């Protein structure tokens, strides 16, 4: 910690400022958080506003508040050094200390701390104005207990006097507000720190440096942030300021799961890279469901949308003819452009050698996946391919591999992001196949045919992007019933006779 940042610790800011900054991240530093938190959240709670019994207990025989404290020469020397370090240090410029501790509070604090030690005790400890000033110059904090062999009773009295003399909550609130948090919420956070938490902060500055920066319990600090911040409202206002419509901004902000909100506040940490990828996938799906193509591009430029949900989700260039009259293409330089209107409904009609299957595509929840499948179909990507795999043990039929008609197919030359996670699998769904790696789906798909597909619920993320009708499900059940084990098939077997997808056509519903 640099000297200036260590001096910030003296005025009790760093821990909470860092926590608040983390809670307000996600590239919204330039945004204005909601101007009106709930009235209850903005006001100090009765419990938080009252000092603990220990904090409220005055030092023995205190001087009246309006009477000067009488100190010996040794005590006065120490008090003046403390006062100078706290109040007059010219290295603490406005950019590091954006507020001023009132002079009378600093004088009360300096005199009160010095008054804890008699002259004999100061000599015994080797504590003087010059020694304390030298320590402060090097360390940027006092932490007297780290240097001097002071007793538990002296420690308690030092903390008592620090709490009595200085309005630490107001200092915290001012420092948090200086970081860009509205005053109402800054005061709310300061009020949510318990009196014991305030004492621990004073302990960290004046007695012993804490591993938790200011000594505040991380869970308590996090709870204070959570009590005072409405992340969804903050994000809503941020999105509107960045150019989204109010409807789109509200759709994204209100659609955030509690898990993502907890991660934004720091109350929950992702446990693995896959969990992070799944979180980004959920955000990606939410944004692509709620935003127009123009708004998606705007949010990608603002830095909020994960890369997989912006630049890598949709490609550029023309769309193929919607009526399927375009050329056949199996290999592409990048993802498909956005050719389906997320506000419309579409149907994919599979003409197979075993019968017709009609599948409603979910452009609302999975616009990237549905669009990718539909555009590939319009390029005749799936025409003439085999449904090369059947597996009754997990109730699936797999296809979509035009190069090899096998799971080792190289795919279209790109992958798409996972749109969400935590799917449950039921008969009649069309689902993207992928490897164990996040965001690895490209073109292969499988049909969920029977209840055994639920065995996949906890085995990874396979994006569900459509649902077939009952007549189509009956065709799929007949295909699965034709399964035979195939020793040369690495995934077990396929239907007999083989089933060919003659074509897949895409049409609008309604």
C-alpha positions as CSV (number, residue, x, y, z in Angstrom):
1,X,0.0,0.0,0.0
2,X,1.5,3.4,-1.0
3,X,2.0,6.2,1.5
4,X,-1.0,8.2,0.3
5,X,-3.3,5.2,0.4
6,X,-2.1,4.3,3.8
7,X,-3.0,7.8,5.0
8,X,-6.5,7.3,3.7
9,X,-6.7,4.6,6.3
10,X,-6.3,7.2,9.0
11,X,-9.6,8.8,7.9
12,X,-11.4,5.5,7.8
13,X,-12.2,5.2,4.1
14,X,-10.4,2.5,2.2
15,X,-12.3,-0.6,3.1
16,X,-15.8,0.7,2.5
17,X,-14.8,2.7,-0.5
18,X,-13.3,-0.4,-2.2
19,X,-16.4,-2.4,-1.3
20,X,-18.8,0.3,-2.7
21,X,-16.7,0.6,-5.8
22,X,-16.9,-3.1,-6.3
23,X,-20.6,-3.1,-5.8
24,X,-21.0,-0.3,-8.4
25,X,-18.7,-1.9,-11.0
26,X,-19.7,-3.5,-14.3
27,X,-18.4,-0.5,-16.3
28,X,-20.9,1.9,-14.7
29,X,-18.5,4.3,-13.2
30,X,-19.8,7.2,-15.2
31,X,-23.4,6.4,-14.4
32,X,-25.6,8.0,-11.8
33,X,-27.0,5.5,-9.4
34,X,-30.7,5.8,-8.5
35,X,-31.4,9.2,-6.9
36,X,-34.0,7.8,-4.6
37,X,-33.2,4.7,-2.7
38,X,-36.0,3.5,-0.5
39,X,-36.7,5.8,2.5
40,X,-36.0,3.0,4.9
41,X,-32.7,2.1,3.3
42,X,-31.6,5.7,3.3
43,X,-32.2,6.3,6.9
44,X,-30.0,4.9,9.7
45,X,-31.6,2.0,11.4
46,X,-32.3,2.4,15.1
47,X,-29.8,-0.4,15.9
48,X,-27.1,0.9,13.7
49,X,-27.5,4.5,14.8
50,X,-27.0,3.7,18.5
51,X,-23.5,3.2,19.9
52,X,-22.8,0.0,21.8
53,X,-22.6,0.2,25.5
54,X,-18.8,0.0,25.4
55,X,-18.6,2.7,22.8
56,X,-20.9,5.0,24.8
57,X,-19.0,4.6,28.0
58,X,-16.9,7.8,28.7
59,X,-13.3,7.7,29.8
60,X,-12.9,7.9,33.6
61,X,-13.5,11.4,34.9
62,X,-13.8,13.1,31.6
63,X,-13.4,16.8,31.3
64,X,-16.6,18.7,30.4
65,X,-17.0,19.0,26.6
66,X,-16.6,22.8,26.7
67,X,-13.7,22.8,29.1
68,X,-10.0,22.6,27.9
69,X,-8.2,19.3,28.6
70,X,-5.3,19.8,31.0
71,X,-2.3,17.9,29.9
72,X,1.2,17.6,31.2
73,X,4.1,18.7,29.0
74,X,4.8,15.2,27.9
75,X,1.2,14.6,27.0
76,X,0.9,17.9,25.2
77,X,4.0,17.1,23.1
78,X,2.3,13.8,22.1
79,X,-1.1,15.5,21.5
80,X,0.5,18.1,19.2
81,X,2.2,15.5,17.1
82,X,-1.0,13.6,16.8
83,X,-2.9,16.8,15.9
84,X,-0.4,17.8,13.3
85,X,-0.4,14.4,11.6
86,X,-4.1,14.1,11.4
87,X,-5.1,17.7,10.6
88,X,-2.1,19.5,9.0
89,X,-0.3,16.8,7.0
90,X,0.5,18.6,3.7
91,X,0.9,15.3,1.9
92,X,-2.8,14.7,2.2
93,X,-4.0,16.9,-0.6
94,X,-7.7,17.3,-1.5
95,X,-7.4,14.5,-4.1
96,X,-6.6,12.0,-1.3
97,X,-8.8,13.5,1.4
98,X,-11.9,15.0,-0.2
99,X,-13.3,16.3,3.1
100,X,-12.0,17.8,6.3
101,X,-12.3,16.4,9.8
102,X,-13.5,19.3,11.9
103,X,-10.6,20.9,13.9
104,X,-12.4,20.5,17.2
105,X,-12.9,16.8,16.6
106,X,-9.2,16.4,15.7
107,X,-8.1,18.3,18.8
108,X,-10.5,16.3,21.0
109,X,-9.0,13.1,19.5
110,X,-5.4,14.2,19.9
111,X,-5.8,15.4,23.4
112,X,-7.9,12.4,24.4
113,X,-5.4,9.9,23.1
114,X,-2.4,11.6,24.7
115,X,-4.3,11.8,28.0
116,X,-4.5,8.1,28.2
117,X,-0.8,7.9,29.2
118,X,0.9,9.5,32.2
119,X,4.3,11.0,31.8
120,X,5.9,8.0,33.6
121,X,4.0,5.7,31.3
122,X,5.2,7.6,28.2
123,X,8.8,7.2,29.3
124,X,8.3,3.6,30.1
125,X,6.9,3.0,26.6
126,X,9.4,5.2,24.8
127,X,6.5,7.1,23.4
128,X,6.9,10.8,22.6
129,X,5.7,13.3,20.0
130,X,8.8,12.9,17.9
131,X,8.7,9.0,18.0
132,X,5.0,8.9,17.0
133,X,5.5,11.4,14.3
134,X,8.5,9.4,12.9
135,X,6.4,6.2,12.9
136,X,3.6,8.0,11.1
137,X,5.9,9.4,8.5
138,X,7.2,6.0,7.6
139,X,4.0,4.0,7.9
140,X,1.3,6.5,7.1
141,X,-0.8,5.2,10.1
142,X,-0.4,5.1,13.9
143,X,-1.2,1.5,14.9
144,X,0.3,2.2,18.3
145,X,-0.2,-1.3,19.5
146,X,2.1,-2.6,16.7
147,X,5.0,-0.5,18.1
148,X,4.4,0.0,21.8
149,X,3.6,-2.5,24.5
150,X,0.4,-0.9,25.5
151,X,-2.1,-2.8,27.7
152,X,-5.6,-4.0,27.0
153,X,-7.0,-1.3,29.3
154,X,-5.1,1.4,27.4
155,X,-6.3,0.0,24.1
156,X,-9.9,0.1,25.3
157,X,-9.5,3.6,26.5
158,X,-7.9,4.8,23.2
159,X,-10.7,3.3,21.2
160,X,-13.3,4.8,23.5
161,X,-11.8,8.3,23.1
162,X,-11.5,7.9,19.3
163,X,-15.2,7.0,19.0
164,X,-16.3,9.7,21.4
165,X,-14.3,12.5,19.7
166,X,-14.8,11.8,16.0
167,X,-18.0,11.4,14.1
168,X,-16.7,8.3,12.2
169,X,-20.0,7.6,10.5
170,X,-20.1,11.1,8.9
171,X,-16.4,10.7,7.8
172,X,-17.3,7.4,6.2
173,X,-20.3,8.8,4.5
174,X,-18.4,11.8,3.2
175,X,-15.6,9.6,1.8
176,X,-18.0,7.2,0.1
177,X,-19.9,10.1,-1.4
178,X,-16.6,11.5,-2.7
179,X,-16.2,8.3,-4.7
180,X,-19.3,9.1,-6.7
181,X,-22.0,7.4,-4.6
182,X,-25.1,9.6,-4.0
183,X,-25.1,11.1,-0.5
184,X,-28.3,9.4,0.5
185,X,-26.8,6.0,-0.2
186,X,-23.4,6.9,1.2
187,X,-25.1,7.8,4.5
188,X,-27.1,4.6,4.4
189,X,-23.9,2.5,4.1
190,X,-22.3,4.3,7.0
191,X,-25.4,3.9,9.1
192,X,-25.5,0.2,8.4
193,X,-22.0,-0.4,10.0
194,X,-22.6,-1.4,13.6
195,X,-21.1,0.4,16.5
196,X,-18.8,-2.6,17.1
197,X,-17.7,-2.3,13.5
198,X,-16.9,1.4,14.1
199,X,-14.8,0.4,17.1
200,X,-13.0,-2.2,15.1
201,X,-12.1,0.4,12.5
202,X,-10.8,2.7,15.2
203,X,-8.8,-0.2,16.5
204,X,-7.3,-0.8,13.1
205,X,-6.1,2.7,12.8
206,X,-4.8,3.5,16.3
207,X,-3.9,0.1,17.7
208,X,-3.0,-2.7,15.2
209,X,-3.3,-2.8,11.5
210,X,-5.9,-5.4,10.4
211,X,-5.7,-7.9,7.6
212,X,-9.2,-6.6,6.6
213,X,-7.8,-3.1,5.9
214,X,-9.8,-1.1,8.4
215,X,-10.7,-4.0,10.6
216,X,-14.2,-4.1,9.4
217,X,-15.7,-7.6,9.0
218,X,-16.0,-8.2,5.2
219,X,-19.4,-9.8,5.7
220,X,-20.7,-6.8,7.6
221,X,-19.3,-4.4,5.0
222,X,-20.9,-6.4,2.3
223,X,-24.2,-6.5,4.1
224,X,-24.1,-2.7,4.4
225,X,-23.7,-2.4,0.7
226,X,-26.4,-4.8,-0.1
227,X,-28.8,-3.0,2.3
228,X,-28.3,0.3,0.5
229,X,-27.8,-0.5,-3.2
230,X,-30.5,-1.5,-5.7
231,X,-28.3,-2.9,-8.4
232,X,-31.2,-3.5,-10.8
233,X,-32.3,0.1,-10.5
234,X,-28.7,1.4,-10.9
235,X,-28.3,-0.7,-14.1
236,X,-31.6,0.4,-15.4
237,X,-30.6,4.1,-15.1
238,X,-27.2,3.3,-16.6
239,X,-28.6,1.6,-19.6
240,X,-31.1,4.5,-20.2
241,X,-28.2,7.0,-20.0
242,X,-26.2,5.0,-22.5
243,X,-29.0,5.1,-25.1
244,X,-31.4,2.2,-24.5
245,X,-35.1,2.6,-24.5
246,X,-36.7,2.6,-21.1
247,X,-38.5,-0.7,-22.0
248,X,-35.3,-2.4,-23.1
249,X,-33.4,-1.2,-20.0
250,X,-36.1,-2.3,-17.7
251,X,-36.3,-5.7,-19.4
252,X,-32.5,-6.3,-18.8
253,X,-32.3,-4.9,-15.3
254,X,-35.3,-6.7,-13.9
255,X,-34.4,-9.9,-15.7
256,X,-31.1,-10.3,-13.8
257,X,-31.1,-13.4,-11.6
258,X,-30.4,-13.1,-7.9
259,X,-27.2,-15.1,-8.4
260,X,-25.9,-12.4,-10.8
261,X,-26.9,-9.6,-8.5
262,X,-25.1,-11.3,-5.6
263,X,-22.0,-11.6,-7.8
264,X,-22.2,-7.9,-8.7
265,X,-22.4,-7.0,-5.0
266,X,-19.5,-9.4,-4.2
267,X,-21.7,-11.5,-1.9
268,X,-21.2,-14.6,-4.0
269,X,-18.0,-15.4,-6.0
270,X,-18.0,-17.7,-9.0
271,X,-16.3,-21.0,-8.2
272,X,-15.0,-21.8,-11.7
273,X,-14.3,-20.5,-15.1
274,X,-17.3,-22.5,-16.3
275,X,-19.6,-20.7,-13.8
276,X,-18.3,-17.4,-15.0
277,X,-18.9,-18.4,-18.6
278,X,-22.4,-19.5,-17.7
279,X,-23.1,-16.2,-15.9
280,X,-22.0,-14.3,-19.1
281,X,-24.1,-16.6,-21.1
282,X,-27.2,-15.7,-19.0
283,X,-26.5,-12.0,-19.3
284,X,-26.0,-12.5,-23.1
285,X,-29.3,-14.3,-23.4
286,X,-31.1,-11.6,-21.4
287,X,-29.6,-8.8,-23.4
288,X,-30.3,-10.4,-26.7
289,X,-33.9,-11.2,-25.7
290,X,-34.5,-7.6,-24.5
291,X,-32.5,-5.4,-26.9
292,X,-32.9,-4.5,-30.5
293,X,-30.0,-5.2,-32.9
294,X,-29.0,-1.5,-32.7
295,X,-29.1,-1.5,-29.0
296,X,-27.0,-4.7,-28.8
297,X,-24.4,-3.0,-30.9
298,X,-24.5,0.0,-28.6
299,X,-24.1,-2.0,-25.5
300,X,-21.3,-4.0,-27.0
301,X,-19.4,-0.7,-27.5
302,X,-20.1,0.4,-24.0
303,X,-18.3,-2.5,-22.5
304,X,-21.2,-4.1,-20.6
305,X,-22.0,-6.9,-23.0
306,X,-19.5,-9.8,-22.7
307,X,-17.6,-10.3,-25.9
308,X,-19.4,-13.5,-26.6
309,X,-22.7,-11.7,-26.5
310,X,-21.7,-8.8,-28.8
311,X,-19.0,-9.0,-31.4
312,X,-18.9,-12.8,-31.5
313,X,-22.7,-13.5,-31.4
314,X,-23.7,-12.0,-34.7
315,X,-21.7,-11.6,-37.8
316,X,-21.9,-9.0,-40.5
317,X,-22.9,-9.2,-44.2
318,X,-26.1,-10.1,-46.0
319,X,-28.7,-12.6,-44.9
320,X,-29.6,-15.5,-47.2
321,X,-33.0,-15.4,-49.0
322,X,-35.7,-16.2,-46.5
323,X,-37.5,-18.4,-49.0
324,X,-34.5,-20.8,-49.2
325,X,-33.7,-19.9,-52.8
326,X,-30.1,-19.1,-51.9
327,X,-26.9,-21.2,-52.5
328,X,-25.8,-24.1,-50.4
329,X,-22.9,-23.2,-47.9
330,X,-21.3,-25.4,-45.3
331,X,-18.2,-23.3,-44.3
332,X,-18.2,-19.7,-43.0
333,X,-15.7,-17.2,-41.8
334,X,-17.6,-16.2,-38.7
335,X,-21.0,-16.2,-37.0
336,X,-24.2,-15.5,-39.0
337,X,-25.7,-12.1,-39.2
338,X,-28.9,-11.4,-37.3
339,X,-31.6,-12.3,-39.9
340,X,-34.6,-13.3,-37.7
341,X,-36.6,-10.6,-36.0
342,X,-36.5,-11.4,-32.2
343,X,-40.0,-9.9,-31.9
344,X,-41.5,-12.5,-34.4
345,X,-42.1,-16.2,-34.1
346,X,-40.6,-18.8,-36.5
347,X,-41.1,-22.4,-37.2
348,X,-38.5,-24.9,-38.5
349,X,-39.9,-27.7,-40.6
350,X,-37.8,-30.9,-40.9
351,X,-38.6,-33.0,-43.9
352,X,-37.1,-36.4,-43.1
353,X,-37.2,-39.9,-44.5
354,X,-39.1,-40.9,-41.4
355,X,-41.7,-38.1,-41.5
356,X,-42.1,-34.4,-40.9
357,X,-41.2,-32.6,-37.7
358,X,-42.4,-29.1,-37.0
359,X,-40.5,-27.1,-34.3
360,X,-41.3,-23.6,-33.0
361,X,-38.1,-21.7,-32.5
362,X,-37.6,-19.7,-29.3
363,X,-36.4,-16.3,-30.5
364,X,-37.5,-14.7,-27.2
365,X,-35.2,-16.5,-24.8
366,X,-32.5,-17.8,-27.3
367,X,-32.3,-15.3,-30.2
368,X,-28.7,-16.0,-31.0
369,X,-29.2,-19.8,-31.1
370,X,-32.4,-19.7,-33.0
371,X,-31.1,-17.2,-35.5
372,X,-27.9,-19.3,-36.0
373,X,-29.9,-22.5,-36.7
374,X,-32.4,-20.7,-39.0
375,X,-29.7,-19.0,-41.1
376,X,-27.8,-22.2,-41.5
377,X,-31.0,-23.9,-42.6
378,X,-31.6,-21.2,-45.2
379,X,-28.1,-21.9,-46.5
380,X,-29.2,-25.6,-46.9
381,X,-26.6,-26.6,-44.3
382,X,-28.7,-29.5,-43.0
383,X,-30.1,-30.7,-46.3
384,X,-29.2,-34.3,-47.0
385,X,-27.6,-34.9,-43.6
386,X,-28.2,-38.0,-41.4
387,X,-29.7,-38.1,-37.9
388,X,-26.6,-40.1,-37.1
389,X,-27.0,-40.9,-33.5
390,X,-29.8,-42.3,-31.3
391,X,-29.4,-43.0,-27.6
392,X,-32.4,-44.3,-25.7
393,X,-30.5,-44.3,-22.4
394,X,-30.7,-40.5,-22.4
395,X,-33.6,-40.2,-24.9
396,X,-31.9,-38.2,-27.7
397,X,-31.6,-38.1,-31.5
398,X,-28.5,-36.2,-32.7
399,X,-27.8,-34.6,-36.1
400,X,-26.5,-31.5,-37.9
401,X,-23.1,-32.7,-39.2
402,X,-23.0,-32.3,-43.0
403,X,-19.2,-32.8,-43.4
404,X,-18.9,-36.2,-41.8
405,X,-22.3,-37.2,-40.4
406,X,-20.6,-37.9,-37.1
407,X,-19.9,-36.1,-33.8
408,X,-16.4,-35.3,-35.1
409,X,-17.8,-32.9,-37.8
410,X,-15.7,-29.7,-37.9
411,X,-18.9,-27.6,-37.9
412,X,-19.6,-24.3,-39.7
413,X,-16.2,-22.7,-38.8
414,X,-17.3,-20.8,-35.7
415,X,-19.0,-21.3,-32.4
416,X,-21.8,-19.3,-30.6
417,X,-22.2,-18.3,-27.0
418,X,-24.3,-20.3,-24.6
419,X,-27.5,-18.5,-24.0
420,X,-28.1,-19.2,-20.3
421,X,-27.6,-22.2,-18.1
422,X,-29.5,-24.4,-15.7
423,X,-31.7,-25.8,-18.4
424,X,-34.0,-28.8,-17.8
425,X,-34.7,-31.2,-20.6
426,X,-38.1,-32.6,-21.5
427,X,-39.6,-34.5,-24.5
428,X,-40.1,-32.5,-27.6
429,X,-37.3,-30.0,-27.3
430,X,-34.6,-29.2,-29.9
431,X,-31.3,-28.6,-28.1
432,X,-27.8,-27.5,-29.2
433,X,-25.1,-30.1,-28.9
434,X,-21.6,-29.0,-27.8
435,X,-18.4,-30.1,-26.2
436,X,-17.7,-29.9,-22.4
437,X,-16.2,-26.4,-23.0
438,X,-18.5,-23.4,-22.6
439,X,-19.6,-21.5,-25.8
440,X,-18.6,-24.4,-28.0
441,X,-21.9,-25.0,-29.9
442,X,-21.9,-24.5,-33.7
443,X,-24.4,-26.4,-35.7
444,X,-25.1,-29.9,-34.3
445,X,-28.3,-30.4,-32.4
446,X,-30.3,-33.1,-30.7
447,X,-34.0,-33.8,-30.1
448,X,-35.1,-34.6,-26.6
449,X,-37.5,-37.5,-27.1
450,X,-38.4,-39.1,-23.7
451,X,-38.1,-38.5,-20.0
452,X,-34.6,-40.0,-19.9
453,X,-33.3,-36.7,-21.3
454,X,-33.8,-35.3,-17.8
455,X,-30.6,-37.2,-16.9
456,X,-28.7,-34.3,-18.7
457,X,-30.1,-31.7,-16.3
458,X,-27.0,-31.7,-14.2
459,X,-24.4,-32.7,-16.8
460,X,-23.7,-29.3,-18.4
461,X,-25.2,-26.6,-20.4
462,X,-27.1,-27.5,-23.6
463,X,-29.2,-24.6,-24.9
464,X,-32.8,-25.4,-25.5
465,X,-34.0,-23.3,-28.5
466,X,-37.3,-24.8,-29.7
467,X,-40.2,-27.1,-29.1
468,X,-42.0,-29.6,-31.4
469,X,-45.7,-30.4,-31.4
470,X,-47.2,-33.8,-30.4
471,X,-47.4,-35.1,-34.0
472,X,-43.7,-34.3,-34.5
473,X,-42.8,-35.9,-31.2
474,X,-44.5,-39.1,-32.3
475,X,-42.2,-39.1,-35.4
476,X,-39.1,-38.6,-33.1
477,X,-40.3,-41.5,-30.9
478,X,-40.5,-43.8,-33.9
479,X,-37.0,-42.8,-35.0
480,X,-35.6,-43.5,-31.5
481,X,-37.4,-46.8,-31.4
482,X,-35.4,-47.8,-34.4
483,X,-32.1,-47.6,-32.5
484,X,-29.6,-50.3,-33.0
485,X,-26.2,-50.6,-31.4
486,X,-23.4,-49.9,-33.9
487,X,-19.9,-51.1,-32.8
488,X,-18.2,-48.5,-35.1
489,X,-20.3,-45.6,-33.7
490,X,-18.3,-43.9,-30.9
491,X,-21.6,-42.8,-29.3
492,X,-23.2,-46.1,-29.4
493,X,-25.6,-46.4,-32.3
494,X,-28.1,-44.9,-34.7
495,X,-31.5,-45.6,-36.2
496,X,-32.2,-48.5,-38.6
497,X,-33.0,-47.8,-41.3
498,X,-30.9,-44.6,-41.4
499,X,-32.9,-41.4,-41.3
500,X,-32.0,-38.6,-43.7
501,X,-32.9,-34.9,-43.2
502,X,-34.0,-34.0,-46.7
503,X,-34.4,-30.3,-45.9
504,X,-35.1,-27.8,-43.1
505,X,-37.2,-24.8,-44.1
506,X,-37.9,-21.7,-41.9
507,X,-41.1,-19.8,-41.9
508,X,-42.8,-17.1,-39.9
509,X,-45.8,-18.0,-37.6
510,X,-48.8,-15.8,-38.0
